[in-house]
């Protein structure tokens, strides 16, 4: 598990219903296609990412490649955090 995956997983588990009741969401599962997250959920996710990690999610970054699975979100956070200038 990467450094961000546990935080992302905790947020997903707290705010969205699981794809399969009683089972953790697989890291590579499409959150949109499985119905875990809908379009309003994406907005909630983006807001959380900005508040939790202190970066801005640009409109052109709100794409499945960045936000459609726990693994994709984890990679997106890592890229954004590395690109942000330190304090």
ChimeraX attribute file (.defattr): number of C-alpha atoms within 10 A of each C-alpha:
attribute: neighborCount
match mode: 1-to-1
recipient: residues
	/A:1	8
	/A:2	10
	/A:3	10
	/A:4	17
	/A:5	18
	/A:6	13
	/A:7	14
	/A:8	21
	/A:9	18
	/A:10	10
	/A:11	14
	/A:12	20
	/A:13	14
	/A:14	10
	/A:15	13
	/A:16	14
	/A:17	14
	/A:18	18
	/A:19	18
	/A:20	10
	/A:21	8
	/A:22	8
	/A:23	8
	/A:24	12
	/A:25	21
	/A:26	13
	/A:27	16
	/A:28	11
	/A:29	16
	/A:30	20
	/A:31	24
	/A:32	16
	/A:33	12
	/A:34	14
	/A:35	12
	/A:36	21
	/A:37	23
	/A:38	14
	/A:39	9
	/A:40	8
	/A:41	16
	/A:42	17
	/A:43	13
	/A:44	13
	/A:45	19
	/A:46	18
	/A:47	13
	/A:48	14
	/A:49	19
	/A:50	13
	/A:51	11
	/A:52	11
	/A:53	13
	/A:54	12
	/A:55	14
	/A:56	14
	/A:57	15
	/A:58	8
	/A:59	8
	/A:60	6
	/A:61	13
	/A:62	14
	/A:63	10
	/A:64	13
	/A:65	13
	/A:66	16
	/A:67	22
	/A:68	21
	/A:69	23
	/A:70	24
	/A:71	22
	/A:72	19
	/A:73	22
	/A:74	22
	/A:75	18
	/A:76	19
	/A:77	22
	/A:78	15
	/A:79	11
	/A:80	15
	/A:81	14
	/A:82	10
	/A:83	10
	/A:84	11
	/A:85	7
	/A:86	6
	/A:87	3
